[in-house]
Amino acid sequence: MLSDEDKTQYAYHLAKKGEYQAALTLLDTLHNQNTKEAWNYRGYATRKLGRTDEGMSYYQKSIALDPNYAKVREYLGEAWMIKGRPDLAKQQLTIIKSLCGVNCEEYRDLHAAINGHPES
């Protein structure tokens, strides 16, 4: 039997492969769904399904659990770009810079998205 952590990581793997609904279905099986990663990955899969506002609500739950979680800041910034709010995406970029600098993956990916070159 897989642990919640293993399921969460596999759900993220599924979402990154484009299997968003499968990722959400797997996240629904977690015993403890209230983790920063579970909320973040739920937000990611939901956003990729075109439900940006719903995804952003999950990102906010992740941030409430850990405001210093750079990955959720990246994804929230990408969501702000979808919503046509580069100003708010840049706020997330500034927070990421304070958390891990300009060489971390989260900073590079959001910076690229802001500049019109999103990773996916």
C-alpha positions, 0 to 999 in steps of 0.5 A: 500500500502506498503512503500518502507521500508516495501517492502525492508524488505520483499524482504530480507525476501524472499531472506533469504527463498531462493526466490531470483527472487521474492526478485529481482522482489519486489525490482524492484517495489521500488519508490526509489531503491537507498538506502543502504538496497535495493542495499545490498539485491539486491546484496544478491539475485543476488549473491545467484542466482550465479551471484557473480560479479553482486551482488558485483557491487550492494554491492559497490553501497550500500557501496557508500551510507554508508561505515559504513553499516556492513551488506553489508560488511559481504555480500561483504566478503562472495562474496570474499570467493566465488571468492577465495579471503579470503584476501579481505574477511578478509579486510571486516572482519577488517572493520566490527570489527571496526564498531561493534566489534567481537560480532555483527552478521555480524562479527560472520557470516563472520568470520564463512564463512572465516573459512569454516562454512558459515551460508547459 
